[in-house]
Amino acid sequence: MDRSYKEIQMLKLNKYAREYIENKDNNIDYQKISEQMKEFSGAEYVMFNIFDENGKDFTLVGFEGNKNNIEKAMDIIGYNIIGKKFKYEEGRNERFEKSIVTKVESLKKLVGSALPAAAMSMIEKVFKIDSILTVRITKDEKTIGNFTLIFTENHNKNDNEMLKLFASQVGLFIDKKSFEQKSLESIQRFQSLLKNSVSIITIVDNKGNYIDASDSAAELIGIKKEKLIGKNFKEVVPEKVEEFMLALSTINKTKKPVYKEEIYYVNNEERIYESIVFPIEEKDNEVVLFGSIANDITDRKKADQDLMHSHNLIKYILEHNPSGVAVHDKDLNYIYVSEKYLESYNIKGKDIIGKHHYEVFPDLPQKWRDVHKQSLKGEVIRKEEDPYYRDDGSIDWTKWESRPWYDKDGSIGGIIIYTDIITQQKEMEAEIYKEREQFKTTLLSVGDAIISTDKDGNINLMNNVAEKLTGWSKDEAYNKPLEKVLNIINEHTRKYCVNPAKKALETGKTVEMENHTILISKDGREIPIEDSASLIKDRNDTVTGVVIVFRDFTEKKEKQKEIEYLNLHDHLTGLYNRRYYEEELKRLDVDRNLPLSTIVIDVNGLKLINDAFGHNEGDKILIKSAKAITNSLRADEIVARVGGDEFSIILPKCDKNQVSKIAERIKENIEKESEVDIPFSLAIGFNTKVESEEIISDVLKKAESKMYTNKILSEQSKRREVIHTMISTLHEKHPREEEHSKRVSQLSYDLGKAINMKGDKLDMLKTAGLLHDIGKIAIDYSIIEKNGKLTEKEYEEVKKHPEIGYRILKTSMDYEDIAKIVLYHHEKIDGSGYPKKIKGNKIPLESKIISIVDAYDAMTSLRPYKKSKTTKEEAIKELIRCSNTQFDLDIVKVFVEKVIS
């Protein structure tokens, strides 16, 4: 290199160095340094990079050269690369770190993969690059930056040593500026600290003069900071001089800080300050500058006291906790433990604080050790029921939880173990559960519907019956208001009824449901119900809800209606009964109903019909009579069955002519009914109350008297008619019986004549023979016509016909004597007959005659129970054989010798 050129370069370096030394600007002008490098090196283009603290990644901070070409390059790249940070590239950057000055073959080699290869080819054409140098800027062998120099047309005339010197000058300048910047920042931070610190900071010399202070110190002392600086300690806080100077003397001797607590009064309030006085600067082994930092610890001291109180309180709470509680550090040493814990695990009286958990319980099962490990890792583990096996072999049930506790830095400080012995509780729960299940089972299975609500009237339980009646399922109804599910109205007004749960809660009393309550189910059914609502209370007598018990009232209501109906009506005819009749007679016996007529009616021969045909036939007669009477009246006229065969009618505003016509109409209707099957008639009497002074009972008696007169006049003829009807009916049902009766009648007449019976007696005997089996009218047809032998029970039924015949015939005075003959016609001479078991001469002669003739005809005729007839000779032999036991021997002889010989 030319000497003169080198001298020029040195002059430039000196010039740059002076500029760097004299530079007062806090910031570095990287673009200016790039211009200086371009001027110094003669390069066409200069790029200036500054490296990060890691010495690898770098930022392009300056780019000097032809502005137009630089802009073209930026356009090719697509963005402005000045200020762009580039990442360290393995292999590329390493070659530039081997020397200060490095020659690079091409721009592609320089850039590597930081920029696209195609873009680099285009930029090389724009810059017309001949050669490229990199110049590394270092400080203490660490790269702090570099220059990239691009030359064209062999313009590189540089001495590498000169480039190194330039880079070195720049490195010193950057380092100087960095130091200045850090110092400035440090001073600024210190001033900011003094200005904004809440700590009381002062700097004094060894004479006690204030060199500097924080704003908070000046505020505490009560002097402005600018006036405080330069003042002596004894002028400012004379009461603290001796104490402070002693601290300075101690520090001067030991060269170590002094710690102390001081009390200051701030706004007449005592405040505690914790301070440190420390050495700052020494000269000739003597401290000449001291610093002091003090902080108000009044609140902290109070907090410490509160913390200690809290600590003691926690300790007290834990020790006396009704549950077993043990607090361990992270090494599982005991910190706190409750008395209950000691008692539960039989370690009461032992000093276990500070001891390891496994030292206290050396035989602790592995499962517990695993739980402790998991909790020390941050898990919360619990179990509601777990068996604990005692040394004596007994088992206690425990409920436990193991959880970590945390230090203030967030790390796990240890674990807390909570334990409760729940054996007794478990036993109680089992008993309660059993009782509850029994109660629930009972509740759900009872015949009544049950709904319970909470204290707000919302449903929490229903049994199956309630589901069925309301149409709501348990799940659908749960938590719904009672009135939504128990939709009830008044049967008559159709208005909604008061919510029984709400009323019970408001009144605090049991509530009975109103009468005529109808439940409208979910599907629209209307169900009569009756119910009550009662309060549910806990052991403290606090109301917790309501239970509503209700039932389907339909059947009961129908029964009530039926009872009410039966109370007022005759069950057979459906007419009103005597009770209703008497009440209505009293009610209607008022002037506005005059004339008031009454009719009394009696069914003629009902007893005879009952005896002959049975009570079913008698009931049919009563029903026909009721129908005939009702059809003869208007709808509003009252008719009642007041006795077995008696009817009474009340006719308000009905005069004598009208009541007479009604009586005739009743007779006409009865005659129509009587023409069918069994003939019957009614005895009728009537009377009318015209004047209000008349007593209704007297009017009624006159009507009854007329009825009885009518009954006497018509009853006998009717009874004869009924008897004739009965015998006709019997013969129609059993034609063989008709032929048998005629033969018995004729043979009895012949036998009576043979023994010299005459006149009326002989006629009566003939009639008795014809009617002797009239009682069979009441015997079941299947028994009379049965093929084969009768059972004992059936035979007993047949044996009733003499008594039945007797009762039928006895009702008529015309047949009163014949009735006795019929009653005894099956009696035997030896007293073994029926129905009265009389014997010998106590049996009427006529009955003895009919007995012989009846037996003979029965033997010689075809019968359902016989396959063939007995011959005359065989029948005679049987009659003679049974004489003096069943039959009278003398009469049998006459019958055999004179009647059938």
ZAMARGU-4260 file (C-alpha; in steps of 0.2 Angstrom, whole numbers, plus 5000, padded with zeros to 4 digits):
<rodrens>
0) 5000/5000/5000 | 5006/5018/4996 | 5013/5026/5011 | 5005/5043/5008 | 4988/5033/5006
5) 4991/5024/5023 | 4995/5041/5031 | 4979/5048/5024 | 4970/5033/5031 | 4977/5035/5048
10) 4972/5054/5048 | 4954/5048/5044 | 4955/5036/5059 | 4961/5049/5070 | 4947/5060/5064
15) 4934/5047/5067 | 4942/5043/5084 | 4940/5061/5090 | 4922/5061/5084 | 4919/5045/5094
20) 4927/5052/5110 | 4918/5069/5109 | 4901/5062/5104 | 4889/5066/5118 | 4874/5059/5110
25) 4866/5045/5120 | 4862/5035/5104 | 4874/5028/5091 | 4872/5034/5072 | 4875/5017/5063
30) 4871/5025/5046 | 4885/5038/5049 | 4897/5025/5054 | 4892/5015/5038 | 4896/5031/5028
35) 4913/5033/5037 | 4917/5015/5033 | 4912/5017/5014 | 4923/5033/5014 | 4938/5024/5023
40) 4937/5008/5013 | 4932/5014/4996 | 4919/5001/4995 | 4904/5004/4983 | 4892/4997/4996
45) 4893/4995/5015 | 4882/4985/5026 | 4883/4987/5045 | 4877/4973/5057 | 4875/4972/5076
50) 4875/4955/5085 | 4864/4951/5099 | 4870/4946/5116 | 4872/4928/5110 | 4885/4933/5097
55) 4875/4924/5084 | 4859/4932/5078 | 4862/4950/5070 | 4852/4965/5064 | 4856/4975/5049
60) 4857/4993/5056 | 4866/5002/5042 | 4867/5001/5023 | 4877/5014/5013 | 4879/5015/4994
65) 4870/5020/4978 | 4852/5024/4984 | 4844/5019/4968 | 4852/5002/4967 | 4849/4999/4986
70) 4830/5003/4983 | 4830/4991/4968 | 4838/4977/4979 | 4824/4980/4992 | 4811/4979/4978
75) 4818/4962/4973 | 4819/4956/4990 | 4801/4962/4993 | 4804/4972/5010 | 4816/4984/5018
80) 4830/4974/5026 | 4837/4988/5036 | 4832/4984/5054 | 4829/4966/5049 | 4835/4953/5061
85) 4843/4938/5054 | 4845/4921/5062 | 4862/4912/5065 | 4865/4900/5051 | 4876/4884/5055
90) 4890/4883/5043 | 4888/4900/5035 | 4892/4911/5050 | 4906/4900/5057 | 4918/4904/5042
95) 4916/4923/5046 | 4922/4920/5064 | 4939/4913/5060 | 4947/4930/5056 | 4943/4948/5057
100) 4943/4951/5039 | 4936/4937/5028 | 4934/4937/5009 | 4918/4930/5002 | 4916/4923/4984
105) 4899/4929/4981 | 4883/4937/4988 | 4875/4920/4988 | 4889/4913/4999 | 4887/4929/5010
110) 4868/4928/5012 | 4866/4909/5012 | 4848/4904/5015 | 4843/4920/5023 | 4837/4927/5007
115) 4830/4918/4991 | 4844/4912/4979 | 4835/4919/4964 | 4834/4937/4972 | 4853/4936/4976
120) 4857/4933/4957 | 4847/4948/4952 | 4855/4959/4966 | 4872/4954/4960 | 4868/4961/4943
125) 4862/4977/4950 | 4877/4979/4962 | 4890/4973/4948 | 4900/4965/4962 | 4918/4962/4960
130) 4923/4956/4977 | 4916/4956/4995 | 4925/4957/5012 | 4917/4955/5029 | 4926/4964/5044
135) 4922/4958/5061 | 4920/4970/5076 | 4925/4962/5092 | 4926/4966/5111 | 4935/4954/5122
140) 4936/4942/5108 | 4917/4942/5107 | 4908/4947/5090 | 4898/4963/5093 | 4895/4967/5075
145) 4903/4967/5057 | 4904/4976/5041 | 4900/4969/5024 | 4910/4978/5010 | 4905/4976/4992
150) 4918/4982/4979 | 4916/4984/4960 | 4929/4984/4945 | 4945/4980/4956 | 4942/4995/4968
155) 4948/4986/4983 | 4965/4994/4988 | 4963/4991/5006 | 4976/4985/5018 | 4967/4972/5030
160) 4976/4979/5045 | 4969/4996/5042 | 4951/4989/5041 | 4955/4980/5057 | 4960/4996/5065
165) 4944/5005/5059 | 4934/4990/5066 | 4943/4991/5082 | 4939/5010/5084 | 4921/5006/5080
170) 4921/4992/5093 | 4929/5004/5106 | 4916/5017/5102 | 4901/5005/5103 | 4908/4998/5120
175) 4910/5016/5127 | 4892/5020/5122 | 4886/5004/5129 | 4895/5008/5145 | 4888/5025/5145
180) 4871/5019/5142 | 4872/5007/5156 | 4879/5020/5168 | 4865/5032/5163 | 4852/5019/5165
185) 4860/5014/5182 | 4860/5032/5188 | 4842/5035/5181 | 4836/5019/5190 | 4845/5025/5206
190) 4837/5042/5205 | 4820/5034/5201 | 4823/5022/5216 | 4826/5037/5227 | 4811/5046/5220
195) 4799/5032/5220 | 4805/5020/5233 | 4793/5018/5248 | 4809/5013/5258 | 4817/5027/5268
200) 4834/5028/5259 | 4848/5040/5265 | 4867/5042/5261 | 4878/5051/5273 | 4896/5054/5275
205) 4906/5050/5291 | 4902/5067/5299 | 4883/5063/5297 | 4880/5075/5283 | 4866/5070/5271
210) 4873/5067/5253 | 4857/5061/5245 | 4840/5054/5251 | 4824/5046/5244 | 4809/5057/5243
215) 4800/5046/5256 | 4815/5049/5268 | 4813/5068/5266 | 4794/5066/5268 | 4796/5056/5284
220) 4809/5069/5291 | 4797/5083/5286 | 4810/5093/5276 | 4810/5095/5257 | 4824/5085/5248
225) 4833/5099/5241 | 4835/5107/5259 | 4839/5090/5267 | 4854/5088/5256 | 4870/5095/5265
230) 4862/5096/5282 | 4869/5086/5297 | 4860/5072/5305 | 4860/5080/5322 | 4851/5095/5314
235) 4837/5085/5307 | 4834/5071/5320 | 4844/5076/5336 | 4835/5063/5346 | 4843/5049/5336
240) 4861/5057/5335 | 4869/5046/5348 | 4861/5030/5342 | 4865/5034/5324 | 4883/5039/5327
245) 4886/5023/5337 | 4880/5013/5322 | 4892/5022/5311 | 4906/5019/5323 | 4902/5000/5324
250) 4902/4999/5304 | 4918/5008/5303 | 4926/4995/5315 | 4918/4979/5308 | 4915/4985/5290
255) 4899/4976/5291 | 4881/4982/5290 | 4871/4985/5306 | 4852/4980/5308 | 4840/4988/5320
260) 4822/4993/5323 | 4817/5011/5327 | 4801/5019/5332 | 4796/5035/5323 | 4780/5045/5326
265) 4771/5049/5309 | 4755/5060/5311 | 4756/5057/5329 | 4755/5038/5326 | 4769/5026/5332
270) 4777/5017/5317 | 4790/5004/5318 | 4804/5004/5305 | 4817/4991/5302 | 4833/4998/5295
275) 4850/4992/5289 | 4865/5004/5289 | 4879/4999/5278 | 4896/5005/5271 | 4897/5012/5254
280) 4915/5019/5251 | 4931/5018/5261 | 4947/5028/5261 | 4963/5023/5270 | 4953/5009/5278
285) 4940/5021/5285 | 4922/5021/5279 | 4918/5039/5272 | 4901/5036/5265 | 4887/5026/5273
290) 4870/5021/5266 | 4854/5018/5276 | 4838/5009/5270 | 4823/5008/5282 | 4806/5001/5279
295) 4790/5003/5289 | 4786/4986/5296 | 4772/4991/5307 | 4759/4982/5297 | 4771/4968/5294
300) 4774/4966/5313 | 4755/4967/5316 | 4753/4954/5302 | 4766/4943/5310 | 4757/4945/5326
305) 4740/4941/5317 | 4749/4926/5309 | 4755/4920/5325 | 4738/4922/5333 | 4731/4913/5317
310) 4744/4900/5319 | 4739/4897/5338 | 4721/4898/5333 | 4723/4885/5319 | 4733/4874/5331
315) 4719/4876/5344 | 4706/4872/5331 | 4715/4857/5325 | 4719/4851/5342 | 4700/4852/5347
320) 4693/4847/5331 | 4679/4834/5333 | 4687/4825/5318 | 4704/4816/5318 | 4716/4829/5309
325) 4734/4826/5306 | 4745/4839/5297 | 4762/4833/5290 | 4776/4841/5282 | 4783/4835/5265
330) 4794/4823/5274 | 4778/4816/5283 | 4783/4823/5300 | 4769/4828/5311 | 4766/4847/5313
335) 4749/4848/5320 | 4737/4834/5327 | 4720/4834/5334 | 4715/4827/5351 | 4702/4816/5342
340) 4715/4809/5331 | 4726/4804/5346 | 4711/4796/5354 | 4705/4787/5338 | 4721/4779/5335
345) 4726/4775/5354 | 4741/4787/5354 | 4734/4799/5366 | 4747/4805/5378 | 4762/4802/5366
350) 4773/4816/5360 | 4772/4814/5341 | 4775/4832/5335 | 4790/4831/5324 | 4790/4813/5323
355) 4788/4803/5306 | 4771/4796/5303 | 4779/4779/5299 | 4788/4780/5316 | 4772/4782/5325
360) 4764/4768/5314 | 4777/4757/5309 | 4765/4743/5303 | 4755/4755/5292 | 4749/4745/5276
365) 4756/4749/5259 | 4740/4756/5253 | 4741/4770/5265 | 4759/4774/5260 | 4754/4774/5242
370) 4740/4787/5246 | 4753/4798/5255 | 4764/4798/5240 | 4749/4802/5228 | 4744/4817/5240
375) 4762/4823/5240 | 4761/4824/5221 | 4746/4835/5222 | 4731/4823/5222 | 4716/4824/5234
380) 4711/4806/5239 | 4696/4802/5249 | 4685/4787/5254 | 4668/4788/5262 | 4669/4771/5270
385) 4685/4761/5274 | 4688/4747/5287 | 4701/4750/5300 | 4707/4734/5308 | 4711/4736/5327
390) 4725/4726/5335 | 4712/4717/5345 | 4704/4711/5329 | 4689/4723/5329 | 4684/4733/5314
395) 4680/4752/5314 | 4673/4760/5299 | 4682/4776/5294 | 4679/4791/5283 | 4695/4799/5277
400) 4703/4812/5266 | 4721/4815/5261 | 4726/4831/5253 | 4741/4842/5250 | 4744/4859/5258
405) 4754/4872/5249 | 4768/4884/5254 | 4767/4902/5249 | 4778/4899/5234 | 4765/4887/5227
410) 4775/4871/5231 | 4768/4857/5241 | 4772/4859/5259 | 4765/4843/5265 | 4749/4834/5267
415) 4733/4834/5279 | 4724/4819/5284 | 4706/4820/5290 | 4699/4805/5298 | 4682/4801/5306
420) 4677/4785/5315 | 4660/4782/5308 | 4656/4765/5315 | 4641/4772/5326 | 4635/4783/5312
425) 4636/4769/5299 | 4626/4758/5311 | 4613/4772/5314 | 4613/4775/5295 | 4609/4757/5292
430) 4595/4757/5305 | 4588/4774/5298 | 4590/4766/5280 | 4581/4751/5285 | 4567/4761/5294
435) 4566/4773/5279 | 4565/4758/5267 | 4551/4750/5277 | 4542/4767/5278 | 4545/4770/5259
440) 4539/4752/5255 | 4524/4755/5267 | 4520/4772/5259 | 4521/4765/5241 | 4511/4750/5245
445) 4497/4757/5255 | 4480/4758/5247 | 4478/4776/5248 | 4486/4789/5236 | 4501/4798/5244
450) 4510/4814/5239 | 4523/4823/5249 | 4530/4841/5245 | 4544/4851/5251 | 4541/4867/5262
455) 4537/4877/5245 | 4523/4865/5240 | 4533/4856/5226 | 4531/4838/5225 | 4546/4826/5230
460) 4537/4809/5232 | 4522/4800/5225 | 4516/4782/5227 | 4509/4771/5214 | 4491/4774/5219
465) 4494/4793/5217 | 4502/4790/5200 | 4486/4780/5194 | 4474/4793/5201 | 4482/4809/5195
470) 4489/4801/5178 | 4506/4808/5182 | 4522/4798/5184 | 4534/4801/5198 | 4547/4808/5186
475) 4534/4819/5178 | 4528/4826/5194 | 4544/4828/5203 | 4547/4846/5209 | 4531/4852/5201
480) 4519/4863/5211 | 4506/4852/5220 | 4491/4861/5211 | 4498/4856/5194 | 4497/4838/5198
485) 4483/4837/5211 | 4470/4847/5200 | 4454/4847/5211 | 4438/4856/5209 | 4421/4857/5218
490) 4409/4845/5210 | 4394/4857/5211 | 4402/4874/5208 | 4416/4868/5196 | 4427/4880/5205
495) 4445/4876/5209 | 4448/4870/5227 | 4461/4878/5238 | 4478/4869/5237 | 4478/4858/5253
500) 4497/4859/5255 | 4497/4878/5254 | 4483/4879/5266 | 4492/4867/5279 | 4508/4877/5277
505) 4499/4894/5280 | 4488/4888/5295 | 4501/4876/5302 | 4487/4863/5305 | 4481/4847/5297
510) 4468/4851/5283 | 4453/4840/5278 | 4448/4841/5260 | 4431/4850/5256 | 4416/4839/5253
515) 4411/4835/5234 | 4429/4837/5229 | 4433/4830/5211 | 4451/4826/5205 | 4454/4830/5186
520) 4467/4818/5181 | 4480/4821/5167 | 4470/4812/5155 | 4454/4821/5159 | 4446/4808/5170
525) 4435/4815/5185 | 4437/4806/5201 | 4428/4810/5217 | 4441/4810/5231 | 4443/4813/5249
530) 4459/4818/5257 | 4469/4827/5271 | 4485/4837/5271 | 4497/4836/5286 | 4513/4845/5290
535) 4530/4836/5290 | 4541/4842/5304 | 4559/4839/5308 | 4566/4835/5326 | 4567/4854/5329
540) 4548/4855/5325 | 4552/4865/5309 | 4540/4862/5295 | 4549/4854/5280 | 4535/4849/5270
545) 4517/4842/5268 | 4510/4825/5265 | 4494/4823/5257 | 4484/4807/5258 | 4469/4805/5247
550) 4459/4790/5240 | 4446/4787/5226 | 4430/4791/5234 | 4420/4784/5219 | 4415/4767/5226
555) 4412/4774/5244 | 4402/4788/5236 | 4392/4776/5226 | 4389/4766/5242 | 4384/4782/5251
560) 4372/4785/5237 | 4366/4768/5238 | 4364/4769/5257 | 4355/4786/5255 | 4344/4778/5242
565) 4341/4762/5253 | 4337/4774/5267 | 4323/4782/5258 | 4318/4768/5245 | 4312/4750/5246
570) 4326/4739/5239 | 4313/4727/5230 | 4301/4739/5221 | 4312/4755/5220 | 4298/4764/5228
575) 4300/4776/5243 | 4300/4767/5260 | 4290/4770/5276 | 4304/4782/5283 | 4303/4794/5267
580) 4284/4792/5266 | 4282/4798/5284 | 4294/4813/5282 | 4285/4818/5266 | 4268/4816/5274
585) 4274/4828/5288 | 4282/4840/5275 | 4267/4840/5263 | 4254/4842/5277 | 4252/4861/5275
590) 4238/4872/5269 | 4244/4876/5252 | 4243/4857/5247 | 4225/4855/5252 | 4215/4846/5247
595) 4228/4832/5252 | 4223/4814/5248 | 4230/4798/5253 | 4228/4780/5246 | 4233/4764/5256
600) 4234/4748/5246 | 4237/4730/5252 | 4241/4715/5241 | 4228/4701/5243 | 4234/4683/5247
605) 4253/4687/5246 | 4257/4675/5260 | 4248/4661/5251 | 4258/4665/5235 | 4274/4665/5245
610) 4270/4648/5253 | 4264/4640/5237 | 4276/4647/5224 | 4290/4654/5235 | 4295/4671/5239
615) 4303/4674/5222 | 4285/4673/5215 | 4278/4684/5229 | 4292/4697/5225 | 4287/4697/5207
620) 4269/4701/5212 | 4275/4715/5223 | 4285/4722/5208 | 4270/4721/5197 | 4259/4729/5210
625) 4272/4744/5211 | 4273/4745/5193 | 4254/4746/5191 | 4252/4759/5205 | 4266/4770/5198
630) 4259/4769/5180 | 4243/4776/5187 | 4251/4791/5195 | 4259/4807/5189 | 4278/4809/5191
635) 4277/4821/5205 | 4265/4810/5216 | 4273/4800/5230 | 4271/4782/5232 | 4279/4771/5245
640) 4280/4753/5250 | 4277/4755/5269 | 4276/4736/5274 | 4278/4719/5267 | 4262/4719/5256
645) 4257/4737/5259 | 4258/4753/5248 | 4254/4771/5253 | 4252/4786/5241 | 4252/4805/5245
650) 4242/4816/5233 | 4244/4835/5236 | 4231/4846/5229 | 4220/4831/5225 | 4201/4831/5229
655) 4189/4816/5232 | 4184/4814/5214 | 4202/4814/5208 | 4208/4802/5221 | 4193/4790/5217
660) 4198/4790/5198 | 4216/4786/5203 | 4210/4772/5213 | 4200/4765/5199 | 4214/4767/5187
665) 4225/4757/5199 | 4212/4743/5200 | 4212/4742/5181 | 4231/4741/5179 | 4231/4727/5192
670) 4218/4717/5183 | 4229/4718/5167 | 4244/4712/5177 | 4234/4698/5186 | 4228/4690/5170
675) 4246/4683/5167 | 4252/4668/5177 | 4247/4669/5195 | 4231/4679/5199 | 4231/4692/5212
680) 4222/4708/5218 | 4224/4724/5228 | 4213/4730/5243 | 4212/4749/5241 | 4206/4762/5253
685) 4208/4781/5251 | 4203/4797/5260 | 4205/4816/5258 | 4210/4830/5270 | 4200/4846/5265
690) 4201/4857/5281 | 4217/4862/5289 | 4210/4858/5306 | 4209/4840/5301 | 4223/4829/5308
695) 4232/4819/5294 | 4234/4803/5305 | 4215/4803/5307 | 4213/4805/5288 | 4226/4790/5285
700) 4217/4779/5298 | 4200/4781/5288 | 4209/4777/5272 | 4216/4761/5281 | 4199/4756/5287
705) 4191/4757/5270 | 4206/4746/5263 | 4203/4733/5277 | 4184/4732/5273 | 4188/4730/5255
710) 4201/4717/5259 | 4189/4706/5269 | 4176/4707/5255 | 4187/4701/5241 | 4201/4690/5250
715) 4192/4673/5252 | 4186/4672/5234 | 4203/4677/5228 | 4211/4664/5239 | 4200/4650/5232
720) 4205/4656/5215 | 4223/4656/5219 | 4222/4638/5226 | 4213/4632/5210 | 4227/4641/5199
725) 4240/4632/5209 | 4233/4615/5207 | 4231/4619/5188 | 4249/4624/5187 | 4255/4609/5196
730) 4245/4598/5184 | 4251/4607/5169 | 4270/4605/5175 | 4267/4587/5179 | 4254/4578/5169
735) 4257/4562/5178 | 4253/4571/5195 | 4236/4576/5188 | 4231/4558/5183 | 4238/4552/5200
740) 4228/4565/5210 | 4212/4560/5200 | 4215/4541/5204 | 4219/4544/5222 | 4203/4555/5223
745) 4192/4542/5216 | 4199/4527/5225 | 4199/4537/5241 | 4180/4541/5238 | 4177/4522/5235
750) 4187/4517/5250 | 4177/4529/5261 | 4161/4523/5255 | 4166/4505/5258 | 4169/4510/5276
755) 4153/4518/5277 | 4158/4537/5276 | 4144/4548/5270 | 4138/4565/5264 | 4150/4580/5267
760) 4164/4569/5274 | 4164/4558/5259 | 4165/4574/5247 | 4178/4581/5258 | 4189/4565/5257
765) 4187/4565/5238 | 4193/4583/5237 | 4207/4580/5249 | 4212/4565/5237 | 4213/4578/5223
770) 4223/4591/5233 | 4234/4579/5243 | 4250/4583/5233 | 4246/4602/5230 | 4262/4606/5241
775) 4273/4599/5226 | 4270/4615/5217 | 4284/4622/5228 | 4296/4608/5224 | 4309/4610/5211
780) 4303/4602/5194 | 4320/4592/5192 | 4317/4583/5208 | 4299/4578/5204 | 4303/4572/5187
785) 4320/4564/5191 | 4324/4547/5183 | 4332/4536/5196 | 4333/4536/5215 | 4333/4553/5224
790) 4348/4558/5235 | 4345/4560/5253 | 4345/4579/5251 | 4332/4578/5237 | 4321/4566/5247
795) 4321/4579/5261 | 4315/4592/5249 | 4301/4581/5243 | 4296/4577/5261 | 4291/4595/5263
800) 4276/4595/5252 | 4263/4590/5265 | 4267/4605/5276 | 4268/4616/5261 | 4251/4610/5255
805) 4244/4612/5273 | 4249/4631/5273 | 4242/4634/5255 | 4225/4626/5260 | 4225/4634/5277
810) 4224/4651/5270 | 4206/4648/5264 | 4192/4644/5276 | 4184/4633/5263 | 4199/4621/5263
815) 4204/4623/5282 | 4198/4604/5286 | 4206/4597/5270 | 4222/4606/5275 | 4224/4594/5290
820) 4220/4578/5280 | 4234/4584/5267 | 4246/4588/5282 | 4246/4570/5289 | 4244/4559/5273
825) 4262/4553/5275 | 4261/4549/5293 | 4263/4530/5298 | 4254/4519/5311 | 4271/4516/5320
830) 4275/4535/5321 | 4290/4534/5309 | 4281/4545/5295 | 4282/4563/5292 | 4281/4578/5294
835) 4274/4577/5313 | 4279/4558/5317 | 4262/4555/5325 | 4255/4537/5326 | 4239/4527/5328
840) 4223/4535/5331 | 4231/4552/5331 | 4232/4551/5312 | 4215/4557/5305 | 4205/4543/5296
845) 4205/4552/5280 | 4224/4554/5280 | 4225/4535/5283 | 4214/4532/5268 | 4224/4543/5257
850) 4240/4536/5263 | 4235/4518/5257 | 4227/4523/5241 | 4242/4535/5237 | 4255/4521/5240
855) 4245/4508/5230 | 4243/4520/5215 | 4261/4524/5216 | 4266/4506/5215 | 4254/4502/5201
860) 4258/4517/5190 | 4273/4522/5180 | 4285/4534/5189 | 4301/4543/5183 | 4311/4533/5196
865) 4304/4516/5191 | 4307/4506/5175 | 4291/4496/5176 | 4274/4495/5185 | 4271/4484/5200
870) 4257/4471/5197 | 4241/4472/5207 | 4245/4456/5216 | 4262/4463/5221 | 4255/4479/5227
875) 4242/4470/5238 | 4256/4460/5245 | 4266/4475/5249 | 4251/4484/5257 | 4248/4469/5268
880) 4266/4467/5273 | 4267/4486/5278 | 4251/4485/5288 | 4252/4489/5307 | 4268/4498/5303
885) 4264/4510/5289 | 4246/4507/5286 | 4230/4503/5296 | 4227/4484/5294 | 4208/4485/5295
890) 4207/4499/5281 | 4220/4489/5270 | 4208/4474/5271 | 4193/4484/5266 | 4203/4492/5252
895) 4209/4475/5245 | 4193/4465/5248 | 4180/4478/5243 | 4188/4491/5232 | 4201/4483/5221
900) 4196/4465/5222
</rodrens>
